[in-house]
Amino acid sequence: MTLAFLILSSLVLVALIQLIDKHLAGKTRPLVLGVLVVSSLVPALVYHLTAMAMIQFACFLLVSVLERIAPRNRYEFTGEDNQRAATYNLLRHALHIAFLGGLVPMLHLRLPGLRLDARGVPVWVQGIGFLVAWDAKEYVIHWASHRFDWLWRFHKVHHSSLEITAFAWARISFVEDVVRMASTVVMIGLLGIGPAATAAYGGIITLLASIVGHANLDVPKAGTRPIWAYLIMSPAFHGYHHVEGYRGNYALLSPIWDVMFGTFELPATKPTKFGIGEPQFSRQGWVDDQLATMSPRAREPAPDAVTERQPCG
C-alpha cells in the first residue's frame, strides 16, 4: 500500500512540475526530472515503508510543487544544482544504512551499562527527548563547523550550492556525514532511545531540517517576524544561513537555540546570493567535492573565525 502510494505520488509530482513549467515557460528535462524524483524516494524505500515515509514524501511533493508555483527565487527544477544534490542523495544513503541499520542495534546490545534505561518510557516522551538532544547536539556541531578551520573545510561543501531548494540539503561531505551520524548513533545509544521513537521522530528531523529548511519559499514573508518563526525551522530562517558571507542561524529544528545564544536573525530582505564565493567549487561533482576537502586549498579560515557575524539585509 505504502509503496504504491509513493510510486503514484512520484508520477503525480513529475506530471505536476511539467505542467506548471509549461504554463510558466520554464525548462524541465523529463529524464532528469525522473531521476530527481526517484532520488527523493530512496530514504523512504530504504528505511521503512511506513506512515512516516508517506508523510515525508507527501511533504516533499507539496514543497516541490510550491517551489514551482511561488518560489522565493526562480530556478530551473532540473538544473545542475538539483542534479548534484540528487547524486548526493543516492550515494549517501548507503552510509546511512550502515550506521543507522547496524550501529544503533549494536549500541543497544554492547553498551547497556553506559546508556539510560528508557524501557517503560512512552514512545512520545522518548521522541521529544530525542529531538531536543539531537537539536542541541547539531547546534553545537553546526556552530563549530563555522568557527574552526578543520571543520569548515568539510562543511563548506554544503554551503557551496548556488541554488537553495528542497534538494540542497543532500549536498554534504562524506566526512561531515560520518561525524554527524556517528554522534547521533552515540547519542541514541547513551539515551537508550528505542527504535520506534528513533524511526518516527527521525522522520520529523527529515521534514524540518532537510525539506522545509531548504525549501525555496518566502516563508515567513521577508520583513515579517511571526512568533512561530522563533520556535520552529522555516525556509527563511535557514535560507539566510546559506547567504554568502552570512553568520548565524545554526539550529536545524528550533531557532530557540539561536535566540538563546544570540545568533538568531530574520532580516527584512529575501535571501538571494547563496554559496561560498567560489563558483568553480560549487559546480563540482561528488568525487571532486570529497577530494577538494582534502587539498591544501581547502585549508582556509572558517568564516566565523575571521569576522564577526554580519547582518544580512
C-alpha positions as CSV (number, residue, x, y, z in Angstrom):
1,M,0.0,0.0,0.0
2,T,2.7,2.5,1.0
3,L,5.0,1.5,-1.8
4,A,2.1,2.0,-4.3
5,F,1.4,5.4,-2.7
6,L,5.0,6.5,-3.1
7,I,5.3,5.4,-6.7
8,L,1.9,7.0,-7.6
9,S,2.9,10.2,-5.8
10,S,6.2,10.4,-7.7
11,L,4.4,10.1,-11.0
12,V,2.0,12.8,-10.0
13,L,4.9,15.0,-9.0
14,V,6.6,14.6,-12.4
15,A,3.3,15.4,-14.2
16,L,2.6,18.5,-12.0
17,I,6.0,20.0,-12.3
18,Q,6.0,19.5,-16.1
19,L,2.5,21.1,-16.3
20,I,3.5,24.0,-14.1
21,D,6.7,24.6,-16.0
22,K,4.8,24.6,-19.3
23,H,2.5,27.4,-18.1
24,L,5.3,29.3,-16.5
25,A,7.6,29.0,-19.6
26,G,10.1,27.1,-17.5
27,K,12.5,24.4,-18.6
28,T,12.2,20.8,-17.5
29,R,14.0,17.8,-18.9
30,P,11.7,14.7,-18.3
31,L,14.5,12.2,-17.8
32,V,16.5,14.3,-15.4
33,L,13.2,15.1,-13.6
34,G,12.5,11.4,-13.2
35,V,16.0,10.8,-11.7
36,L,15.4,13.7,-9.2
37,V,12.1,12.3,-8.1
38,V,13.5,8.7,-7.7
39,S,16.4,10.0,-5.6
40,S,13.9,11.7,-3.3
41,L,12.2,8.3,-2.8
42,V,15.3,6.5,-1.7
43,P,15.1,7.3,2.0
44,A,11.5,6.0,2.2
45,L,12.2,2.9,0.2
46,V,15.4,2.0,2.1
47,Y,14.4,2.6,5.7
48,H,10.7,2.0,6.3
49,L,7.6,1.8,4.2
50,T,5.5,3.4,7.0
51,A,3.1,6.2,7.5
52,M,6.1,8.5,8.3
53,A,7.6,7.6,4.9
54,M,4.4,8.6,3.3
55,I,4.2,11.9,5.2
56,Q,7.8,12.7,4.3
57,F,7.3,12.1,0.6
58,A,4.0,13.9,0.6
59,C,5.7,16.9,2.2
60,F,8.5,16.8,-0.4
61,L,5.9,16.6,-3.1
62,L,4.0,19.6,-1.7
63,V,7.1,21.7,-1.2
64,S,8.4,20.9,-4.7
65,V,5.2,22.0,-6.3
66,L,5.0,25.2,-4.2
67,E,8.6,25.9,-5.2
68,R,7.4,26.0,-8.8
69,I,4.3,28.0,-8.2
70,A,5.5,30.6,-5.8
71,P,9.3,30.4,-5.5
72,R,11.4,32.7,-3.4
73,N,14.0,32.6,-6.2
74,R,13.3,31.4,-9.8
75,Y,15.4,28.3,-10.6
76,E,15.2,25.6,-13.3
77,F,14.0,22.5,-11.4
78,T,16.2,20.1,-13.4
79,G,19.2,22.5,-13.2
80,E,22.8,21.5,-12.3
81,D,22.4,22.2,-8.5
82,N,19.5,19.8,-8.1
83,Q,21.2,17.2,-10.2
84,R,24.2,17.3,-7.9
85,A,22.0,17.1,-4.9
86,A,20.2,14.1,-6.3
87,T,23.5,12.3,-6.8
88,Y,24.5,13.0,-3.2
89,N,21.1,11.7,-2.0
90,L,21.6,8.4,-3.8
91,L,25.2,7.9,-2.7
92,R,25.0,8.9,0.9
93,H,22.1,6.6,1.9
94,A,24.4,3.6,1.6
95,L,26.3,5.2,4.5
96,H,23.1,5.8,6.4
97,I,22.1,2.2,6.1
98,A,25.4,1.1,7.6
99,F,25.3,3.5,10.5
100,L,21.6,3.6,11.4
101,G,20.8,0.0,10.5
102,G,23.9,-1.6,12.0
103,L,25.3,0.6,14.8
104,V,22.1,1.6,16.6
105,P,21.2,-2.1,17.4
106,M,24.8,-2.8,18.3
107,L,24.9,0.1,20.8
108,H,21.8,-1.1,22.5
109,L,23.4,-4.5,22.9
110,R,27.0,-3.6,23.6
111,L,26.7,-0.5,25.9
112,P,24.0,-1.4,28.4
113,G,26.0,0.0,31.3
114,L,26.6,3.3,29.7
115,R,23.1,4.1,28.5
116,L,20.0,5.2,30.2
117,D,17.2,2.7,30.6
118,A,14.3,4.0,28.6
119,R,12.2,0.9,28.9
120,G,8.7,1.7,30.1
121,V,9.1,5.3,29.0
122,P,6.3,6.2,26.5
123,V,7.5,6.5,22.9
124,W,6.3,10.1,22.6
125,V,8.4,11.1,25.7
126,Q,11.5,9.3,24.2
127,G,10.8,11.1,20.9
128,I,10.7,14.5,22.4
129,G,13.9,13.8,24.3
130,F,15.5,12.6,21.1
131,L,14.5,15.7,19.2
132,V,15.7,18.1,21.9
133,A,19.0,16.3,22.4
134,W,19.6,16.0,18.7
135,D,18.9,19.6,18.0
136,A,21.2,20.8,20.9
137,K,24.0,18.5,19.6
138,E,23.5,19.7,16.0
139,Y,23.6,23.3,17.0
140,V,27.0,22.9,18.7
141,I,28.4,20.9,15.7
142,H,27.0,23.4,13.2
143,W,28.3,26.4,15.1
144,A,31.7,24.7,15.5
145,S,31.7,23.9,11.7
146,H,31.6,27.7,11.0
147,R,34.1,28.5,13.8
148,F,37.0,26.1,13.3
149,D,39.1,25.7,10.1
150,W,39.4,21.9,10.3
151,L,35.6,21.5,10.4
152,W,34.8,24.3,7.9
153,R,36.8,22.6,5.2
154,F,34.2,19.8,5.2
155,H,31.1,21.9,5.9
156,K,31.8,24.3,3.1
157,V,30.7,21.6,0.7
158,H,27.1,22.0,2.0
159,H,27.4,25.8,1.6
160,S,28.7,25.6,-2.0
161,S,25.2,25.2,-3.5
162,L,24.3,28.3,-5.5
163,E,20.6,27.4,-5.5
164,I,18.8,26.5,-2.3
165,T,15.9,24.2,-2.8
166,A,14.4,21.1,-1.1
167,F,17.1,19.1,-2.7
168,A,20.0,21.2,-1.4
169,W,20.1,19.5,2.0
170,A,21.7,16.4,0.5
171,R,25.0,18.0,-0.6
172,I,27.1,17.2,2.5
173,S,30.7,16.0,2.5
174,F,31.4,12.3,3.3
175,V,33.4,13.1,6.4
176,E,30.8,15.5,7.8
177,D,28.1,12.9,7.2
178,V,30.2,10.3,9.2
179,V,30.8,12.7,12.1
180,R,27.1,13.7,12.4
181,M,25.7,10.3,12.0
182,A,28.2,8.8,14.4
183,S,27.4,11.4,17.1
184,T,23.7,10.7,16.6
185,V,24.2,7.0,16.9
186,V,26.2,7.5,20.2
187,M,23.5,9.9,21.5
188,I,20.8,7.4,20.7
189,G,22.8,4.6,22.4
190,L,23.5,6.6,25.6
191,L,20.0,7.9,25.9
192,G,18.6,4.4,25.4
193,I,16.0,5.6,22.9
194,G,14.1,2.8,21.3
195,P,13.9,2.0,17.6
196,A,10.2,3.1,17.4
197,A,11.0,6.6,18.7
198,T,14.1,6.9,16.6
199,A,12.2,6.0,13.4
200,A,9.1,8.1,14.0
201,Y,10.8,11.2,15.3
202,G,13.8,10.9,13.0
203,G,11.2,11.5,10.3
204,I,10.4,14.9,11.8
205,I,14.1,15.8,11.5
206,T,14.0,14.9,7.8
207,L,10.9,17.0,7.4
208,L,12.1,20.2,9.2
209,A,15.9,20.2,8.9
210,S,16.1,18.8,5.4
211,I,12.9,19.5,3.3
212,V,11.3,22.5,5.0
213,G,14.5,24.3,6.0
214,H,15.9,24.2,2.5
215,A,12.7,24.9,0.6
216,N,12.8,27.7,-2.0
217,L,9.9,29.5,-0.4
218,D,9.5,33.0,1.1
219,V,8.2,31.7,4.4
220,P,7.8,33.7,6.6
221,K,7.5,36.6,4.2
222,A,10.5,38.8,4.1
223,G,10.2,41.7,6.6
224,T,7.9,39.8,9.0
225,R,8.7,38.1,12.2
226,P,5.8,35.9,13.4
227,I,6.2,34.4,16.9
228,W,6.3,30.8,15.4
229,A,9.4,31.7,13.4
230,Y,11.3,31.9,16.7
231,L,10.2,28.4,17.7
232,I,10.3,26.2,14.6
233,M,12.5,25.9,11.5
234,S,11.4,27.9,8.4
235,P,12.8,28.3,4.8
236,A,13.6,32.0,5.6
237,F,15.5,31.2,8.8
238,H,17.8,28.6,7.2
239,G,17.8,30.4,3.9
240,Y,19.6,33.3,5.4
241,H,22.2,30.9,6.9
242,H,23.1,29.9,3.3
243,V,23.6,33.5,2.1
244,E,27.2,34.1,1.1
245,G,29.2,35.7,3.9
246,Y,26.3,35.4,6.5
247,R,26.9,34.2,10.1
248,G,24.3,32.8,12.3
249,N,21.0,30.7,12.3
250,Y,22.7,27.4,13.2
251,A,19.8,25.5,14.7
252,L,18.3,22.8,12.5
253,L,14.9,22.2,14.2
254,S,14.1,25.1,16.6
255,P,15.6,28.6,16.3
256,I,15.2,28.8,20.1
257,W,18.9,27.8,20.4
258,D,19.9,30.8,18.2
259,V,17.7,33.0,20.2
260,M,19.3,31.8,23.5
261,F,22.9,32.2,22.2
262,G,22.4,35.5,20.2
263,T,22.9,34.0,16.7
264,F,19.3,34.4,15.5
265,E,18.3,36.8,12.8
266,L,15.5,37.3,10.3
267,P,16.5,40.2,8.0
268,A,13.9,42.3,6.1
269,T,15.1,41.2,2.7
270,K,14.8,37.9,0.8
271,P,18.0,35.8,0.8
272,T,19.3,35.7,-2.7
273,K,23.0,35.3,-3.2
274,F,24.0,31.8,-1.9
275,G,27.3,29.9,-1.9
276,I,30.8,30.5,-0.7
277,G,32.1,32.8,-3.3
278,E,33.8,30.0,-5.3
279,P,31.7,29.3,-8.4
280,Q,34.1,26.6,-9.6
281,F,33.9,24.7,-6.3
282,S,30.1,25.0,-6.4
283,R,29.9,23.3,-9.8
284,Q,31.9,20.2,-8.8
285,G,30.6,16.7,-8.6
286,W,30.6,14.3,-5.6
287,V,34.1,12.9,-6.1
288,D,35.7,16.3,-6.7
289,D,33.9,17.6,-3.6
290,Q,35.5,14.9,-1.4
291,L,39.0,15.4,-3.0
292,A,38.7,19.2,-2.6
293,T,38.2,18.9,1.2
294,M,41.5,17.1,1.5
295,S,43.5,19.5,-0.7
296,P,45.7,22.3,0.7
297,R,43.4,24.8,-1.0
298,A,40.6,23.7,1.4
299,R,42.6,24.9,4.4
300,E,41.1,28.4,4.6
301,P,39.9,30.2,7.7
302,A,36.4,29.3,8.9
303,P,34.1,32.3,8.3
304,D,33.2,32.9,11.9
305,A,36.9,32.6,12.9
306,V,37.9,35.7,10.9
307,T,35.0,38.1,11.2
308,E,32.1,38.8,13.5
309,R,28.6,37.8,12.4
310,Q,27.4,40.1,9.7
311,P,23.7,41.0,9.3
312,C,22.0,40.1,6.0
313,G,19.8,42.9,4.8
